[in-house]
Amino acid sequence: MITKQLLLNKNLVAFLSTISFSEGTNTPVGYRTIFGGTKSNPILFDSFTDHPRRVINVNGLRSDAAGRYQLMSYTFDELKVVLGITDFSPDSQDLCACQLLNERNSLNDVCNGNFDTAVQKLCTIWASFPDASKAGRSHYGGQPSHTIDILRTAYMGYGGIVTST
């Protein structure tokens, strides 16, 4: 079961920050960020009552991803039922990200420091994660991704410990 207690695991906290780094939302307004902006000029939503559900078109990409983990509205709708949450608050976004890790059988990898394994399991959720089966490019063609080395360095910078690659 996904609870806020999980967020006591320093590797999990570091991994969540790494997702935010990779998705470009590692800023003070990351939890309020909508797809399509930049770090210096973010597109923000005002209310955490619900997912903002605002579709943005940028460079041929169309998305309604929002929040620190750039969750799609349909993903959030499924997760809020599973988790029993009622809003899109920072706490709810954190729980959603943890549930996604759990659903991809990567939560134990993350908590135990199996960094590269976790990233590979999650590259079909976060387009900014590299897919080893696609020579380290994004699983989603045309979307930029970071290298595993850059992500691993960020993870360790956030306090994560790599026990296995």
DOLOKE-905618 format. One record per residue (C-alpha): x, y, z. Coordinates in steps of 0.25 Angstrom, whole numbers, plus 5000, padded with zeros to 4 digits. Layout:
BEGIN
XYZ;...
This chain:
BEGIN
500050005000;500550144996;500650235008;501350365012;502250275021;502950235008;503550375007;504450345019;505350265009;506450355005;506650274992;505150294988;505250444991;506450454983;505850374971;504550464972;505450584971;506250524959;504850504952;504650654954;506050694949;505850604937;504450664934;504950804936;504050834948;505150834959;504750984963;504051044974;502751044965;502950904960;501650844966;500950954959;501550934945;500850904932;501550844920;502050934910;502751044918;504151064921;504951074934;505051224932;503651244927;502751124932;501351114930;500651094943;499251054949;498651124961;497851024968;498150884973;496650844974;496850754962;497850734950;497750854942;497450774929;498050884920;498550824906;499750894901;500350884887;501850904886;502850874875;501850764869;501650704883;500250704890;500050684904;499250714917;500350674926;500450754939;501150754953;502450724958;502450584951;501650634938;500550544940;499450524929;498050554933;497650414930;498750354938;498350444950;496850404948;497250254950;498250274961;497250364970;496350244970;497350144974;497950234984;496650294989;497150444988;496250554984;497250664979;498450694971;499250754983;500750734985;500450614995;499550554985;500550574973;501650504982;500650384985;500350374970;501850364966;502050254977;500850174971;501450184957;502750134962;501950024970;501149984957;502449974949;503049884959;504149984962;503850034976;504749924982;505849954972;505750104975;505750084990;506849994990;507750074980;507649994968;507650124960;507850074945;506849964946;505750054952;506050164941;505850054930;504550004936;504050144936;504450204923;503150174917;502450264927;503450384927;503850414913;505050494918;505650354924;506550284914;506150144908;507350054907;506649974897;506550094888;508050134890;507750224901;506750314894;505350334899;504350224898;503450334891;504150374878;504450524877;504450554891;505750584898;506350504909;507550504918;508650404918;508650304929;509950364934;509350504935;508150444943;509050364952;509850484955;508650564959;508050454967;509350444975;509350594976;507950584983;508550484993;508250354986;509150234988;509350144976;509550004980;509449944967;509449994952;
